[in-house]
Amino acid sequence: MKDIIIMSNRELHCVEILQKLIDKRLTEHESAKQLDLSVRQIRRLKKAYKADGAIGIVSKKRGKPSNHRYPDSVKELAITYVKQYYIDFKPTFACEKLSENHNLYISRETLRKWMIDAELWIPRNNRLKRVHQPRNRRECFGELIQIDGSPHDWFEGRGPKCTLLVYIDDATGKLMECQFVKSESTFTYFDSTRRYIEKHGKPVAFYSDKHSVFRTNKKGALGGDGVTQFGRALDDLNIDIICANTPQAKGRVERVNRTLQDRLIKEMRLMNISDAEQGNKFLPEFMAKFNKKFGIEAIDSKNMHRTLLPHEDLNEIFSWQENRTLSKNLTLQYDKVLYLIEDSIESRSLARHKVTVFEYFDGTIKIKGNNRELSYRTYDKIKKIDQGQIVSNKRLGAVLSFIKEKQDKIDEKRSTSAPSKQHLGEVSTAAIRNASKKNQAAAHLI
């Protein structure tokens, strides 16, 4: 064992250079330059190498405790404090408390090592992996529908990246609805869910992740009822929405996404499909083949889908709905547009009462109170005032107030909180309204 010497690569290189120096194949200056050392150091190493051989080059500190290590008394004190006061603290937090409360200043990683040695902390690599046991499928068709969005480069660079919305039946594993959209949003899920219900009926429940479309994720949110627009729509249809705590919990749709990212992409490559519109036309054919190959029969033959009730208007249910309080002047504000309700006896009875604003998929706005539609005019607060514009005397006060408000408030962007007005990842509904106004103005000038 005494003949075995452990050396680093640098030390091996040093031995090689010193041997050449002793053999007079290199000078001291050349050796110092190659090892990046001073001539004095080269002479010292040469002397040690001649006296003890290769072992004289090895660092004498190897295998010995560091000269800068903490005393054993400090280690024992730190572990004692941790056991007594911070037994369930993580190393970083425990290190902070030791310095704050006990004036014991130790590096975080040193304390972590001490806690591991004392079996007070388990390294991440040594922890037991979480077990996700499979669950049995639901018994009936339509009892539970797993839904998810899969963003991916579906067209392999031939077209823009997009998201595939996937609806799969838990009992049979069959694809129930698929649609390419630009992104996951409330209105894209509105559209796909409406297509699903029109085709199959109302399922018992949808099973989703904790995306903000399905669940209010902001803790301590002020205002609102804690229900998303999608959740409100499903509640109106008497359909439950269940959010999975982990991706593994809805593993069926996650595994299908992985399969689709393999098979569907290659099928579309063979069909030379390069955009979402062509892909959506191809999806029904692909789904039929997929379900024939991978779908199974449900344990119970009962179909749990329900038909729509006469009063369930999908066009109205799958709209963005927000409540507003009608002012005494019969006005309300929505998305920085002032809506002026037409004056009538019925409308006056709604002053200082709640009305509901409905924004539909195509950008149409309706206002309803007491289950009847209210007629209105709009006053766009972001409408521009042109320099030098001629303004009538009757409007001068309102225009000056608007100009002052515009100057005080630099940000002229419309609300981005709702309804994910990028419902198709395209222009906002506000932009649609502005475009229609410009077209009307142009037509009037013509």
Secondary structure by P-SEA (a helix, b strand, c coil): cccbbbbcaaaaaaaaaaaaaaaccccaaaaaaaacccaaaaaaaaaaaaaccccccccccccccccccccaaaaaaaaaaaacccccccaaaaaaaaaacccccccaaaaaaaaaaacccccccccccccbbbbbcccccccbbbbbbbbcccccccccbbbbbbbbbcccccccbbbbcccccaaaaaaaaaaaaaccccccbbbbccccccccccccccccccccaaaaaaaaacbbbbbbcccccaaaaaaaaaaaacaaaaaaaaaccccaaaaaaaaaaaaaaaaacccccccccccccccccccccccccccbbbbbbbccccccccccbbbbccccaaaaaaccbbbbbbbcccbbbbbbcccbbbbbccccccccccccccccccaaaaaaaaaaaaaaccccccccccccccccccccaaaaaaaaaaaaaaaaac
